[in-house]
Amino acid sequence: MEQQVIILGAGFSGLSLAWRLSSHGIKVSVIESNGTVGGLAGTLRQNRYCMDIGPHSFFTEDTDILDTVLGLFNNNFPSKPRQVKFYYQGKYLDYPLSAYNVLIQMGIRSGIRTALSFLKSKIFPRRHPTIEGQDETVEDWAVRSFGEHLYNSFFKPYTEQFWKLPCSELSSRSIPTHTRMSFFNTLLLLFWKRVGTTDASLIERETLPTYYPDSGFGEIADKLADAVQQNGDRIYLKSRATGIDTLSYNRMRVRFECDGKQKEIEGSHVVSTIPLNRFIKMLSPSAPPDVVASARKLDYRALTALGMVTEKQNILNCGYIYVLDRPYNRITEINQFSPHTSPSGENIVMVEIPCLQDSPAWTATKEELFNICIGSLSEDGFLTPGDVKRLLLVRAPNAYPIYRKDYAPNLKQVLDFINRTEGISTLGRTGEFMYMDVDKCMRRAFDSADQLINSHRLTKNK
Ligand SMILES: Cc1cc2nc3c(=O)[nH]c(=O)nc-3n(C[C@H](O)[C@H](O)[C@H](O)COP(=O)(O)OP(=O)(O)OC[C@H]3O[C@@H](n4cnc5c(N)ncnc54)[C@H](O)[C@@H]3O)c2cc1C
């Protein structure tokens, strides 16, 4: 039987894996349910407008990955500094939010309350034992680290607006590491006049140069897909995987739907980058019931992004801003990324509306979402209803793996099962249920390709 690797999903993980394998002469087929490649980091192209699923830019400290991406653009890919702000109670604060912001820019009273409650949390720490098999929650972590005031005034509203779940249900790993680090370092600096021992590189990642293609982030994915196809391999678009059958040792079959027809393809290995909970349900023979039950508990938070086309320019004076107490958690001005994403003289303002699947924000029409958002946008002086001439909408059902407080043992059980099952593996942000940016997806995909070639002795067959 022909040796080929079947890859589920044509996001950055699936495409990078496919490219690396196909460049080594290994035959691959990629099955993608969407009509375009790029997954979460793809670009919606409608008429002459280009809109990403939330603002994306490429940045990395991995020189090999940087060279690879620059090479896709024949090294003609200029970098830009990142321009991000945090908008809170009518003031622009630096992002990642630092203790300096909280103490100085948010006002002296708030600063004093923060300092006092921070000291209280250190002198009288909360005794809240962590239950075995559960992570410390965002609530316990934030109160322990920063005190009640900062937890109630910042961490709780921001986290709950973003995740749509209570802080007492979420693992503290839901808080991005750079946010924790910047707070810790600046608090230590302010209170004890010394820098903490935390890893400064995590903050420096925020200051890395960023890259953005002219016609949307998805252009990078298009180039990866072109490279796979130039190697003679196929990407099946509008093809939704529905079943994975182990036929015998090194003989796998993937069933998929394309244009309403049932199709199948055979290969020696299947690598999945699709949502982990769905992948487990597709396996035949079935995964053990306890593994299926654990996978069911690993769910994702969805994202709806609404684009408002306008002739207004220089609206935010930066690429994007995070906001609190609004129906959306981030506003992006797309012309600040590239003016070629709209016809000349036009611009797109995009708001990201965090939601759970099947919630009202997930099912609302773009007009309904516009009505929900425009009041706050007007109040903050960004856009009035008359400024908007067209709406664009993009939805991502599996944008963020939800790190619930008990997610770690569930994930371990599912991944242990996959690791000991011949012929299958998982990869990527969605496939491994792990927060990752594009550069890390590419790194893991390249390393996995090398490992597959070496450990399974895949041979060239092209
Ligand atoms: C709002 C937002 C902003 C971000 N900003 C940045 C940024 O600025 N820089 C950065 O580096 N990273 C950023 N990221 C992270 C980045 O988007 C991800 O790391 C990356 O896109 C994940 O790629 P992936 O291939 O692992 O997963 P995905 O992109 O989720 O790919 C999985 C693919 O599988 C397909 N699929 C699903 N089910 C099936 C099925 N049954 N059959 C076939 N195909 C299926 C999906 O359509 C998708 O194409 C951001 C993420 C979000 C959500």
PDBQT file of the ligand as one rigid body, heavy atoms in Angstrom, charges set to zero:
ROOT
HETATM    1  C1  LIG A 501      -8.072  36.226  17.592  1.00  0.00    +0.000 C 
HETATM    2  C2  LIG A 501      -6.743  35.567  17.440  1.00  0.00    +0.000 A 
HETATM    3  C3  LIG A 501      -5.609  36.342  17.194  1.00  0.00    +0.000 A 
HETATM    4  C4  LIG A 501      -4.364  35.731  17.042  1.00  0.00    +0.000 A 
HETATM    5  N1  LIG A 501      -3.278  36.522  16.767  1.00  0.00    +0.000 NA
HETATM    6  C5  LIG A 501      -2.092  35.937  16.511  1.00  0.00    +0.000 A 
HETATM    7  C6  LIG A 501      -0.980  36.728  16.098  1.00  0.00    +0.000 A 
HETATM    8  O1  LIG A 501      -1.053  37.953  15.989  1.00  0.00    +0.000 OA
HETATM    9  N2  LIG A 501       0.195  36.094  15.815  1.00  0.00    +0.000 N 
HETATM   10  C7  LIG A 501       0.329  34.736  15.921  1.00  0.00    +0.000 A 
HETATM   11  O2  LIG A 501       1.418  34.218  15.638  1.00  0.00    +0.000 OA
HETATM   12  N3  LIG A 501      -0.718  33.956  16.308  1.00  0.00    +0.000 NA
HETATM   13  C8  LIG A 501      -1.914  34.526  16.591  1.00  0.00    +0.000 A 
HETATM   14  N4  LIG A 501      -2.994  33.748  16.944  1.00  0.00    +0.000 N 
HETATM   15  C9  LIG A 501      -2.800  32.290  17.045  1.00  0.00    +0.000 C 
HETATM   16  C10 LIG A 501      -2.888  31.623  15.666  1.00  0.00    +0.000 C 
HETATM   17  O3  LIG A 501      -4.070  31.986  15.016  1.00  0.00    +0.000 OA
HETATM   18  C11 LIG A 501      -2.859  30.105  15.857  1.00  0.00    +0.000 C 
HETATM   19  O4  LIG A 501      -1.730  29.746  16.616  1.00  0.00    +0.000 OA
HETATM   20  C12 LIG A 501      -2.794  29.317  14.560  1.00  0.00    +0.000 C 
HETATM   21  O5  LIG A 501      -3.612  29.867  13.578  1.00  0.00    +0.000 OA
HETATM   22  C13 LIG A 501      -3.237  27.873  14.856  1.00  0.00    +0.000 C 
HETATM   23  O6  LIG A 501      -3.076  27.084  13.705  1.00  0.00    +0.000 OA
HETATM   24  P1  LIG A 501      -3.475  25.553  13.709  1.00  0.00    +0.000 P 
HETATM   25  O7  LIG A 501      -3.209  25.048  12.348  1.00  0.00    +0.000 OA
HETATM   26  O8  LIG A 501      -2.798  24.858  14.844  1.00  0.00    +0.000 OA
HETATM   27  O9  LIG A 501      -5.035  25.505  14.031  1.00  0.00    +0.000 OA
HETATM   28  P2  LIG A 501      -6.259  26.032  13.146  1.00  0.00    +0.000 P 
HETATM   29  O10 LIG A 501      -5.916  27.311  12.513  1.00  0.00    +0.000 OA
HETATM   30  O11 LIG A 501      -7.441  25.983  14.069  1.00  0.00    +0.000 OA
HETATM   31  O12 LIG A 501      -6.427  24.920  11.997  1.00  0.00    +0.000 OA
HETATM   32  C14 LIG A 501      -7.271  23.815  12.092  1.00  0.00    +0.000 C 
HETATM   33  C15 LIG A 501      -7.917  23.627  10.734  1.00  0.00    +0.000 C 
HETATM   34  O13 LIG A 501      -8.724  22.441  10.770  1.00  0.00    +0.000 OA
HETATM   35  C16 LIG A 501      -9.891  22.667   9.992  1.00  0.00    +0.000 C 
HETATM   36  N5  LIG A 501     -10.910  21.693  10.411  1.00  0.00    +0.000 N 
HETATM   37  C17 LIG A 501     -11.652  21.675  11.543  1.00  0.00    +0.000 A 
HETATM   38  N6  LIG A 501     -12.472  20.594  11.552  1.00  0.00    +0.000 NA
HETATM   39  C18 LIG A 501     -12.224  19.903  10.405  1.00  0.00    +0.000 A 
HETATM   40  C19 LIG A 501     -12.727  18.694   9.846  1.00  0.00    +0.000 A 
HETATM   41  N7  LIG A 501     -13.653  17.953  10.468  1.00  0.00    +0.000 N 
HETATM   42  N8  LIG A 501     -12.234  18.274   8.647  1.00  0.00    +0.000 NA
HETATM   43  C20 LIG A 501     -11.285  18.991   7.995  1.00  0.00    +0.000 A 
HETATM   44  N9  LIG A 501     -10.781  20.168   8.483  1.00  0.00    +0.000 NA
HETATM   45  C21 LIG A 501     -11.234  20.600   9.674  1.00  0.00    +0.000 A 
HETATM   46  C22 LIG A 501     -10.237  24.111  10.315  1.00  0.00    +0.000 C 
HETATM   47  O14 LIG A 501     -11.087  24.669   9.321  1.00  0.00    +0.000 OA
HETATM   48  C23 LIG A 501      -8.845  24.765  10.333  1.00  0.00    +0.000 C 
HETATM   49  O15 LIG A 501      -8.489  25.240   9.064  1.00  0.00    +0.000 OA
HETATM   50  C24 LIG A 501      -4.243  34.333  17.149  1.00  0.00    +0.000 A 
HETATM   51  C25 LIG A 501      -5.383  33.549  17.397  1.00  0.00    +0.000 A 
HETATM   52  C26 LIG A 501      -6.619  34.149  17.544  1.00  0.00    +0.000 A 
HETATM   53  C27 LIG A 501      -7.823  33.303  17.809  1.00  0.00    +0.000 C 
ENDROOT
TORSDOF 0
